[in-house]
Amino acid sequence: MKKLFIIRHSKAEDINESIDDFDRELTQKGIDNTKIIAKYLKNKNIKLDYILTSQATRTMQTSTIIAKELSFKKNLNPNQYIYEPYVNAIIETMNYIHDSNDTVFLVGHNPGVSALAYMLCDSRENMNTSSIIEIEFNTDSWVEVAKNNSTFISYTKVENIIL
């Protein structure tokens, strides 16, 4: 059994011409919301094995805050393909995760994360910032994760979390 938590990064600085999209940082609200979802994930007592994240500043910040709250001691795994909205490239990247890792957090961007959730489990959620989709796969290999062996577990928005 494999478990995937698709996490959209938290609220970032507005897009403007003085900063490249890739370099946008989390706002204070984004930092606060990340701490909320991190505590929520910690309260679920997840045995986290692997964090796959976009290399963009805001996703690295989101991933780092979550990792710290969960006392995750392994390295983050930033990957350029998580930044792009190409679902097939994201899935192919996931296929390279070693099968000893059963529970994975993927921290990325829209429209890629919403499209990924749709491709993997027919989720029609347009993921808000600081939201999480949880999916289970009835397989022991990341190479075999697919819609036909997936189960949608939940969609959680930060504004619905009560700690």
Contacts in CASP RR format, 6 or more apart in sequence:
PFRMAT RR
TARGET T0000
AUTHOR 0000-0000-0000
METHOD contacts of the structure
MODEL  1
MKKLFIIRHSKAEDINESIDDFDRELTQKGIDNTKIIAKYLKNKNIKLDY
ILTSQATRTMQTSTIIAKELSFKKNLNPNQYIYEPYVNAIIETMNYIHDS
NDTVFLVGHNPGVSALAYMLCDSRENMNTSSIIEIEFNTDSWVEVAKNNS
TFISYTKVENIIL
1 102 0 8 1.000
1 136 0 8 1.000
1 137 0 8 1.000
1 138 0 8 1.000
1 139 0 8 1.000
1 140 0 8 1.000
2 102 0 8 1.000
2 103 0 8 1.000
2 104 0 8 1.000
2 136 0 8 1.000
2 137 0 8 1.000
2 139 0 8 1.000
2 140 0 8 1.000
2 141 0 8 1.000
2 142 0 8 1.000
2 145 0 8 1.000
3 102 0 8 1.000
3 103 0 8 1.000
3 104 0 8 1.000
3 134 0 8 1.000
3 135 0 8 1.000
3 136 0 8 1.000
3 137 0 8 1.000
4 94 0 8 1.000
4 104 0 8 1.000
4 106 0 8 1.000
4 120 0 8 1.000
4 134 0 8 1.000
4 135 0 8 1.000
4 136 0 8 1.000
4 137 0 8 1.000
4 145 0 8 1.000
5 41 0 8 1.000
5 46 0 8 1.000
5 103 0 8 1.000
5 104 0 8 1.000
5 105 0 8 1.000
5 106 0 8 1.000
5 132 0 8 1.000
5 133 0 8 1.000
5 134 0 8 1.000
5 135 0 8 1.000
6 106 0 8 1.000
6 108 0 8 1.000
6 113 0 8 1.000
6 116 0 8 1.000
6 117 0 8 1.000
6 127 0 8 1.000
6 132 0 8 1.000
6 133 0 8 1.000
6 134 0 8 1.000
6 135 0 8 1.000
7 37 0 8 1.000
7 62 0 8 1.000
7 66 0 8 1.000
7 105 0 8 1.000
7 106 0 8 1.000
7 107 0 8 1.000
7 108 0 8 1.000
7 113 0 8 1.000
7 131 0 8 1.000
7 132 0 8 1.000
8 107 0 8 1.000
8 108 0 8 1.000
8 109 0 8 1.000
8 110 0 8 1.000
8 113 0 8 1.000
8 114 0 8 1.000
8 127 0 8 1.000
8 128 0 8 1.000
8 129 0 8 1.000
8 130 0 8 1.000
8 131 0 8 1.000
8 132 0 8 1.000
9 26 0 8 1.000
9 54 0 8 1.000
9 56 0 8 1.000
9 58 0 8 1.000
9 59 0 8 1.000
9 61 0 8 1.000
9 62 0 8 1.000
9 107 0 8 1.000
9 108 0 8 1.000
9 109 0 8 1.000
9 129 0 8 1.000
9 130 0 8 1.000
10 26 0 8 1.000
10 29 0 8 1.000
10 30 0 8 1.000
10 31 0 8 1.000
10 33 0 8 1.000
10 34 0 8 1.000
10 37 0 8 1.000
10 58 0 8 1.000
10 61 0 8 1.000
10 62 0 8 1.000
10 129 0 8 1.000
10 130 0 8 1.000
10 158 0 8 1.000
11 26 0 8 1.000
11 27 0 8 1.000
11 29 0 8 1.000
11 30 0 8 1.000
11 33 0 8 1.000
11 129 0 8 1.000
11 130 0 8 1.000
12 24 0 8 1.000
12 25 0 8 1.000
12 26 0 8 1.000
12 27 0 8 1.000
12 30 0 8 1.000
12 58 0 8 1.000
12 129 0 8 1.000
13 19 0 8 1.000
13 24 0 8 1.000
13 25 0 8 1.000
13 26 0 8 1.000
13 27 0 8 1.000
15 21 0 8 1.000
15 24 0 8 1.000
21 56 0 8 1.000
22 55 0 8 1.000
22 56 0 8 1.000
22 57 0 8 1.000
22 83 0 8 1.000
23 56 0 8 1.000
23 57 0 8 1.000
24 56 0 8 1.000
24 57 0 8 1.000
24 58 0 8 1.000
25 57 0 8 1.000
25 58 0 8 1.000
25 61 0 8 1.000
26 34 0 8 1.000
26 58 0 8 1.000
26 61 0 8 1.000
26 62 0 8 1.000
30 129 0 8 1.000
30 130 0 8 1.000
31 61 0 8 1.000
31 65 0 8 1.000
33 129 0 8 1.000
33 130 0 8 1.000
33 158 0 8 1.000
34 61 0 8 1.000
34 62 0 8 1.000
34 65 0 8 1.000
34 66 0 8 1.000
34 130 0 8 1.000
35 65 0 8 1.000
35 69 0 8 1.000
36 130 0 8 1.000
36 158 0 8 1.000
36 161 0 8 1.000
36 163 0 8 1.000
37 66 0 8 1.000
37 130 0 8 1.000
37 131 0 8 1.000
37 132 0 8 1.000
37 156 0 8 1.000
37 158 0 8 1.000
37 161 0 8 1.000
38 65 0 8 1.000
38 66 0 8 1.000
38 68 0 8 1.000
38 69 0 8 1.000
38 70 0 8 1.000
39 69 0 8 1.000
39 163 0 8 1.000
40 132 0 8 1.000
40 156 0 8 1.000
40 161 0 8 1.000
40 163 0 8 1.000
41 66 0 8 1.000
41 69 0 8 1.000
41 70 0 8 1.000
41 105 0 8 1.000
41 132 0 8 1.000
42 69 0 8 1.000
42 70 0 8 1.000
43 163 0 8 1.000
46 70 0 8 1.000
46 103 0 8 1.000
47 102 0 8 1.000
47 103 0 8 1.000
48 70 0 8 1.000
48 72 0 8 1.000
48 103 0 8 1.000
48 105 0 8 1.000
49 74 0 8 1.000
49 100 0 8 1.000
49 101 0 8 1.000
49 102 0 8 1.000
49 103 0 8 1.000
49 104 0 8 1.000
50 74 0 8 1.000
50 77 0 8 1.000
50 97 0 8 1.000
50 101 0 8 1.000
50 103 0 8 1.000
50 104 0 8 1.000
50 105 0 8 1.000
51 63 0 8 1.000
51 66 0 8 1.000
51 67 0 8 1.000
51 72 0 8 1.000
51 74 0 8 1.000
51 76 0 8 1.000
51 77 0 8 1.000
51 104 0 8 1.000
51 105 0 8 1.000
51 107 0 8 1.000
52 77 0 8 1.000
52 79 0 8 1.000
52 82 0 8 1.000
52 93 0 8 1.000
52 94 0 8 1.000
52 97 0 8 1.000
52 104 0 8 1.000
52 105 0 8 1.000
52 106 0 8 1.000
52 107 0 8 1.000
53 59 0 8 1.000
53 60 0 8 1.000
53 62 0 8 1.000
53 63 0 8 1.000
53 76 0 8 1.000
53 77 0 8 1.000
53 78 0 8 1.000
53 79 0 8 1.000
53 82 0 8 1.000
53 105 0 8 1.000
53 106 0 8 1.000
53 107 0 8 1.000
53 108 0 8 1.000
54 60 0 8 1.000
54 78 0 8 1.000
54 79 0 8 1.000
54 80 0 8 1.000
54 82 0 8 1.000
54 83 0 8 1.000
54 107 0 8 1.000
54 108 0 8 1.000
54 109 0 8 1.000
55 78 0 8 1.000
55 79 0 8 1.000
55 80 0 8 1.000
55 82 0 8 1.000
55 83 0 8 1.000
56 83 0 8 1.000
56 108 0 8 1.000
56 109 0 8 1.000
59 82 0 8 1.000
59 83 0 8 1.000
59 107 0 8 1.000
59 108 0 8 1.000
59 109 0 8 1.000
60 76 0 8 1.000
60 78 0 8 1.000
62 107 0 8 1.000
63 76 0 8 1.000
63 105 0 8 1.000
63 107 0 8 1.000
64 76 0 8 1.000
66 72 0 8 1.000
66 105 0 8 1.000
66 107 0 8 1.000
67 76 0 8 1.000
79 93 0 8 1.000
81 89 0 8 1.000
81 90 0 8 1.000
81 92 0 8 1.000
81 93 0 8 1.000
82 90 0 8 1.000
82 93 0 8 1.000
82 106 0 8 1.000
82 107 0 8 1.000
82 108 0 8 1.000
82 109 0 8 1.000
83 108 0 8 1.000
83 109 0 8 1.000
84 90 0 8 1.000
84 112 0 8 1.000
85 109 0 8 1.000
85 110 0 8 1.000
85 111 0 8 1.000
85 112 0 8 1.000
85 115 0 8 1.000
86 112 0 8 1.000
87 112 0 8 1.000
87 115 0 8 1.000
87 116 0 8 1.000
87 119 0 8 1.000
90 106 0 8 1.000
90 112 0 8 1.000
90 116 0 8 1.000
91 116 0 8 1.000
91 119 0 8 1.000
91 120 0 8 1.000
91 145 0 8 1.000
94 104 0 8 1.000
94 106 0 8 1.000
94 142 0 8 1.000
94 145 0 8 1.000
95 142 0 8 1.000
95 143 0 8 1.000
95 145 0 8 1.000
96 142 0 8 1.000
97 104 0 8 1.000
97 142 0 8 1.000
98 142 0 8 1.000
99 140 0 8 1.000
99 141 0 8 1.000
99 142 0 8 1.000
99 143 0 8 1.000
101 142 0 8 1.000
104 142 0 8 1.000
106 113 0 8 1.000
106 116 0 8 1.000
110 126 0 8 1.000
110 127 0 8 1.000
113 127 0 8 1.000
113 133 0 8 1.000
114 123 0 8 1.000
114 125 0 8 1.000
114 126 0 8 1.000
114 127 0 8 1.000
117 123 0 8 1.000
117 125 0 8 1.000
117 127 0 8 1.000
117 133 0 8 1.000
117 135 0 8 1.000
118 124 0 8 1.000
119 147 0 8 1.000
120 135 0 8 1.000
120 145 0 8 1.000
120 146 0 8 1.000
120 147 0 8 1.000
120 150 0 8 1.000
121 133 0 8 1.000
121 135 0 8 1.000
121 147 0 8 1.000
121 150 0 8 1.000
121 151 0 8 1.000
121 152 0 8 1.000
122 147 0 8 1.000
122 152 0 8 1.000
123 133 0 8 1.000
123 135 0 8 1.000
123 152 0 8 1.000
123 155 0 8 1.000
125 131 0 8 1.000
125 133 0 8 1.000
125 155 0 8 1.000
127 133 0 8 1.000
127 155 0 8 1.000
128 157 0 8 1.000
128 158 0 8 1.000
129 158 0 8 1.000
130 157 0 8 1.000
130 158 0 8 1.000
131 155 0 8 1.000
131 156 0 8 1.000
131 157 0 8 1.000
131 158 0 8 1.000
132 154 0 8 1.000
132 155 0 8 1.000
132 156 0 8 1.000
133 152 0 8 1.000
133 154 0 8 1.000
133 155 0 8 1.000
133 156 0 8 1.000
134 152 0 8 1.000
134 153 0 8 1.000
134 154 0 8 1.000
134 155 0 8 1.000
134 156 0 8 1.000
135 150 0 8 1.000
135 151 0 8 1.000
135 152 0 8 1.000
135 153 0 8 1.000
136 150 0 8 1.000
136 151 0 8 1.000
136 153 0 8 1.000
137 144 0 8 1.000
137 145 0 8 1.000
137 146 0 8 1.000
137 149 0 8 1.000
137 150 0 8 1.000
137 151 0 8 1.000
138 149 0 8 1.000
138 150 0 8 1.000
138 151 0 8 1.000
139 145 0 8 1.000
139 149 0 8 1.000
END
